[in-house]
Amino acid sequence: MKRVSIIAASLLLLAACGGGGDDKPGETGLNGAGKTLNVLVQANTIYPDQQRAWFTEINDKFKAQTGAEVKFETFASPNDELTKIQTSVLSGQGPDIYSLGTTFTPTAYATGAFLELKDDDWKKLGGKDAFLPSTLGISGPDAEHQVGIPFTSRPFVMAYNTELLKAAGIDKPATSWDELLVQAKQLTKGDTYGLAVAYADGFDPWKFIWAMSVQAGNPLVKDKKASLNDPVTLKAYQTYLGWLATDKVVNPAAVGWKNAQAIADFGAGKAAFLPMVSATSKVTLDKSSVAGKYAYAIMPTVPPGQTSTPGVGATSILSGDNLVVAKYTKNKDLALALVKLLTSPEQQESYYKTFGELPTNATAAKKLQADPALAPIIDSASKASGTPFNGAWSQVQLALVNVVVQSIPALKDGKLDEAKLKQLIADGQKAAQDALDKSK
């Protein structure tokens, strides 16, 4: 999505609409009485009740500080997320603040419709030093051009049932995807399966394909060229889909599972491994039947079919959420004040306790370092790798997911149609390259 003419034209309107006409006083020195900030965030399907309570809490606290109201709206999928960005950019109106997955930050940056943070803006947020340096890694194309303010950090790991592994004589989780399959087969017995995987989740599937591909040396996008049709990426899809279709190490019902259902299945003791989860799962698992009987480990870094890692030994994408402020907002200073509240040590610590999202605030994050349960998650964060900073990446990501979406009908029948899979990947390659071509 380049700064195409239709978007460029709309940005002239955005510039005219932008500004921050905030008055004085209040706890923050701002008077927002009678004003409302609109904030777009992802719907939390794991903790929906807690999220609604959090909306109320933040509104109450910010109103006490500034007199302004905060109104939250949610998106349910990456498609919804992308559509909302595009619609708001073209119309010059919409949310004042967006909470975007880090992989969508390049798309937001490419539109030119979001506040590029200057030194004065960072000062209003407490300075860049208030944030963990690693979380700023995908805030913009470089340190001088950033739109994303780190809100949450979400490195991915693999949870495993310590009792099931011990009973099977398995000392530790596998470090290669092939070895993980061997262990999963060994642990699949009766109504207990080796793996819990959310095949119908709109956010999870592509991350498996990305990880296995970059580990095998295929970055998927390089120099604005897509390579979804690389043999190692085909192998990644065969591995991921094969767990359910041919290897039978995943509950057949998982073909319709979202992330929350996979976590619940593992929490019920019905699966030995739960790959591609973050610390958000800890809140649920600590209240489940596997409390005290599970641990986290970094995910395999040796790609399928290989005994070493020829590519990048990424354990996770550089994952989390960034907050971006729309240029068209008429309340820039209020928006930055709300972001400062959301990224304050107190709020970040409270958010972690409620949702399990790791803080990006350096002070809040330091308090968690002593928790041994989080050691593998912190280790994964240090070995995470960023996705390409390209405005078309969100569409490449959707193309990767669509291959899985279109494979689900066959998966429901317990099949993996190789010819169909190759065609779906070819279609994904075309969609990804078309998006990249338009982003030039």
N, C-alpha and C positions, 0 to 999 in steps of 0.2 A: 504494500500500500504506500506508494511514493507520495510525495506532496503533490498529488495530482491536481489538475486545474480546478476541479470542482471543490476539493478540500481547500486549496490555496485561496480560492475566492471567498469561501466561507470564513477563513481565518481573518480576513479584513474586517468582517463583522465582529468576530470574537474580540479583536483588539479594541474595537470601538466600544464593546460592551464591558471590557475588563475594568478593573480598578478596585480600590478598597476604600469606600467612603465610611470607615468606621470612626465613631466619635470617641469620647472619653467616658467616664471612669469605669467602675467595676473592679473586681479583684485583679483582672488582667490589664486594667487601664483602658479597656474597650467598653463601649456602651452598645450592646446589640439588642436592646429592647425593641420588640416588634419585628425583629428579623428572624429568618429561619435559614439554617444551613441544611442542604440536602446532601446526603452521603449514600453512595452505592457500595454495597458489600456483598460477598458471596453468601448465599443461604447456607447455614450450618445444619446439615442433615443429621449429624451425629448428636449435636446438643441444641436442638431447636428451641426448647423452653428456656435454656440458659441464655441463648442469644437474644431472645425477646426481652428477658430481664435485663440484660446488659444494655440494650438499646435505651431502656427507661433510665437506667443508672447514669449513663453518659449524658443523656438529655438533661437530667436533673442537676448533675454536677456542672455542666457547661452553662446552664441557665443561671445557676447560682453565681458563677464566675463573671458572666458577661451580660446576662439578661436575654440572650438569644436562645431560640429553640433549635434542636437537632432532629431532623426527620430522616430515618433510615429507610432505604429500599434495597431489595435483594435481587440478585441474579442466580439462576439455578444451574447453568451449564456454561462451558466455554463459548458456545454459540451465542447464548444470551449476552455474555460479557462483551464479545466482539460487536454484536449488533448494537448494544447500548453505546459503546464508544463511537461507532460510526454515525449513529443517529444524532448523538449529541454534538459531534463535531460539525456535521452538516447543517444542523438547525441553529447552532450557536446558543443552545440552552440545554439545561439538564442538571445533573448533580454538580454541586460545588466541589466535592471531594469524591474520588474513586478509590476503592481498595482493590488493587489489581494483583493477580498472581504475577510473580516476577517474570515469568515467560511472556506475559502480555505487555510488560513495560516497554519493550522495543516498539511495539505497535503504537502505543500511546505516544511515545517520543516522535515517531515518524510523522504523526499527524501535525505536529507543531502546535497543537491546541492546548497543551498543558504547560503550566508555569515552569520555566527553566530556572532553577534555584540559584540565586546570587548570594554573595557573602552575607548581605543584610538579611536575606530570607533564612539562611541557616542559623544566624544569630538569634532570630526570633524563635527558632526551634531548640535552642540550647547549644547550637554549634555542632559541627560534624563529629567532634570528639565524643559527643553524647552517645554515638552509635558504634556498635562493633564494626571495625573496618571491613570484615568479610561480607557484612550484609549490604554494604554499599557497592558491591561488585557488579550489580546489574541495574544500577540506578540511572545509568545513561551510557553512551558510547565511550565516554572517558570522564575523568574526574572533574573536568571543567564544564561539562555539559550534562547535567543531571536533572531529571524530573521526578524520580522515585525517592520517596522518603521511607526508609525501612520501618515496617510495622510489626511483622512477625517473621521468625526464622523457622523453616520446616524441613530440615534435612531428613531424608528417608532412610529407614533401617528395616530390619527383619525381626519380628518377635518370634520366639520359639517356646514351646512347652517343655520346661526342664524335666518334668516327671516322665513324659512320653519318650524323650530322647534317652534318659537314663535307663528306662525299662528296656529299650531297644539296644542298649549297649553302645550308643552313639555319644562320644565324648564332647563334640562341639559341632556347631552348624558348618555346613560346607562353605568353601571359599570359591568354588566354581559352580556354574549353573548345571553342568552335567552331573557333578557330585551331589548337588542339591536334589536333582531328580532321583538319583539312586537312593538317597536318604528318604525322600518322600514316598517312594514305592515301598520301602521297608516299613514305613510308619502308617501306611494305608491298610487298615484292618476294619472289617465290618462297617459301621457307620462313622468311623473316624478316618479322616483323610490326611494325607501328607501336607497339603497346601490349602489355604483359604485365599481365594482370589476373587476380586470384584470385576467380573468381565463386563458388566453393564454400566460401570461407573464412567462418567464423562471425562474424568480427570486422571484416572489411574493408568489405563492400558498403554498409552503412548510412552509413558516413563519407562516401562519394561523394555520396549522396543528401542528407545533411545539409548538406555544403559547398555544393552547387549551390543548395539551397533557401534557406539563410540569405543567400547572396550575392544571390539574387533578391528578398530581402525577406520570406521566409516562415520564421519561427523554429521552425516545426513544433509548438511548445508555447508558449502565451502565456496568462497568467491562467487556468491550468488548463484551457485549451481546446486540443484537438488540431487541427492543420490539415494532416494528411497528404494530404487530398484537394484541396489547392490546385493550380491549373493549373501553377504553376512546379515543383511537386514531381512531377507527372506528366511534365513535360518532362525533369526530372532522371532519372527512371527510363527514359524513352525514350532518352535520350542514353547512359546507362550500359549498358543492355541492348543498345542498338543497335550499340555498338561491335563486338559479336560477331555479333549476329543479322543486321543489315542492312548495316553498313558494312564488315564483314569485315576489320577492322584488328587483330583479336586471333586468336591461334591457336585453332581450334575446340576443341582439347583443354582449353583454359582453363576450360571449363564445369565441369570437375571438379577444378580446381586449388585448393589451399590457398596461403597466402601463401608458404610455403617453395618451392613449385614455381614460382610466378611469379618469385621472386628467382633461382632456378636457371636458368630460361629466359633471363632477362635476362643473367645471368652467363655463359651460353654464347654470348652474342652474337646471340641469336635474336629480340631485340626492341629497338626504338630507345628506348622510354620505359618506365619502371616507376613509375607513379604510386602514391601512398598508401603510401610506405615510410618507415621511420625510420632512425636511425643504426644500428639492429640489422643492417641489410643490409650495412653497411660491412665487417664482419668476414668475411662470405662473399664479397663482391665483390672484396675485396682479395686473395683467394686464387683468384679465377676467371680465366677467359680475357679478361675485360674490365678486369683490374687495370691502372690507369694510363690507361684509355681511357673512363672514365666520370666524371660529375660530378653534383652535386645542384643542383636549382633549386627555388624555391618553386612550389607548384602554382598553376594558373590561378585567378584571383579574379573574372573576369567570367563570369557565369552563361550557360548555353546560350541561344542565340537573342537575346542582347543584346550591345551594344557598350560598355556601362559597367556599373558595379556599383551597383544601386539599394539593395541591402541592406548587409550587413556584409562587408567584404573579408577574410573569414577564410581563412587559408591552411591551417589545421588546427584540429581540436578541441584544447582544453586537455587534453593527453593524457599518460598515464603510469600509474603504479601508486601507490596509497596503502596503507599498512599500518594496520589497525585492530585494536584489542585488545578482545576480548569481555569484557563485564561479568561473565560467569559464571566467568571464569578464577579459579582458586584461587592463582595465582602471578603477580599483577599486576606486582610489582617485577621478577621474573625476565623477564616479557614485555617490559617497558620496557627492561631491560638488553639483551635480544636485539635490539630495534629500534635501540637506540643503536649496537650493533655493526654492524648492517646498513646504517646511515646514516652511519657514520664515514667520514672522508676516505679512509682506506686501503681499506676494503671497497668504497666507491663507485667508486674509481678502478680497482680490480681487476675489479669487475663490468662496468664499461664496456669494459675491454680484452677481456673474455671474450665478452660478449653485445652490446656496442654500445649499451647503454641509457645515456642521458645522466644524469649525477649530479644529484641534488637538493641534495646537500651543497654549500654555497657555496664552500668551500675547494677541493674536488675539481673543481667546475665551472670555476673560474677558470683552472685549469691547461690546460683544453681550448680556451680562447678564442683561442689563437694558431694553432690548426690551421685553415688556409684551407679545407680540405675540409669543415669543419663550419660555415662561415660561413652558407650558405643555411639550414641547420638551425636555427642560433641566430636567424636572421632570421625564420624561420617561427614559432619559439617566441614571438617578440615580437608577432607578428600573429595568434596563435591566439585562438580564442574559446571560452568555456566553454559546455557544454551546460546546459540548464535544471537548476537545483538543485531537483529535485522527486522525491519518493520513488517515483513511478511511472515515472521516466525509463527505467529498465532495461527495463520492459515496452514502452514506446514504441519503444525501440531494437530490441527483439526483433521488434516488429510491422513495423518498417522492413526488417529482414533477411528476414522471412518472405515478403515480396513477391518478393524475389529467389529465395529457396528454391523457392517455388511456380512461378516462371517457368522454372526450369532444364529441366524436361521439354521445353518448347517450344524453348528455346535449343539443346538437343542436336540438334534437327531443323533448326537454323538459322533459327528463326522468332521473330517478336515479335508475339504476338496482342494487338492493341490493346484489344479488348473484354475479354479475359481480364485484361489488365493493369489496366484501370480497375476491374474487380470486385475484384481482389486489393488494390488501394489502398483501395477502399471498405471491405473487410473489415479492413484494417490500421487505417483511421481509427476504426472501431468498437471494435476491440480496444484501441487507444491511449486513446480517450475513456473507455471503461469503466474502464481502469486509473486514469486521472486522476480520475474520479468517486469511485472507492473511496479515493483518497488524501486526500480532503478531511477 
